[in-house]
Amino acid sequence: MKKTRGMLLLVAMAIQFSALGSAYAAGPTYMHTGGRTTQPVGHYEFCQRVAGECRQMTRKGAPVELTRKLWATIVNINNSVNSKVKPRTDMANYGVDEYWAYPENGYGDCEDYALEKRRELMDAGVPAGNLLMTVARQPNGDGHAVLTVRTSLGEFILDNLETKVLSWTDTDYTYLKRQSDQNSGVWVTINDGRSDAVASVR
């Protein structure tokens, strides 16, 4: 059983390494960000409880170098969090409509998955300025939160609704706003060229 699981993991890694090669061939792509915008209410309240989350200051610098080792770490953390956290709405989990938190009890919704991936990647040595909580709109109009990882080969999305780590341009989302890469307590607009919609994730 362990051997089979190991083989499946190797196959999954091979597929993801192939995606990394495609990103390299296509050249890095980055979201077009604009000026300061409103911080999602859920993130603001989260920062009141976990103060350090909004005090990470970074100087404008180059995206993190995307090595094969780091890519493997990103893929492993994405898979691990998606597997160990079970989906549950904030209302069912906390009794409120919107509550951003680390999924300490093993349950969470989209932003909770993203927060946990961010925490684990920071623990792995990725700078906070390259790990950005991001609000998007799904094709059906629903709001969604993901984690954007800024790298030397472009920006990639870690998503609880997608098993693969994809370049942001390969997703079906319309990106609306995200954390500033210089101040984790500040959010900036995104213009991905597809919509000027307003985020519905608060």
Sequence and secondary structure as in RCSB ss.txt:
>XXXX:A:sequence
MKKTRGMLLLVAMAIQFSALGSAYAAGPTYMHTGGRTTQPVGHYEFCQRVAGECRQMTRKGAPVELTRKLWATIV
NINNSVNSKVKPRTDMANYGVDEYWAYPENGYGDCEDYALEKRRELMDAGVPAGNLLMTVARQPNGDGHAVLTVR
TSLGEFILDNLETKVLSWTDTDYTYLKRQSDQNSGVWVTINDGRSDAVASVR
>XXXX:A:secstr
 HHHHHHHHHHHHHHHHHHHHHHHHH      EEEEE   HHHHHHHHHSGGGG  B  S   B   HHHHHHHH
HHHHHHHHHSEE  HHHHHSSS      TTSEE HHHHHHHHHHHHHHTT  GGGEEEEEEE TTS EEEEEEEE
ETTEEEEE TT SS EEGGGSS EEEEEE SSBTT EEEE  SS        
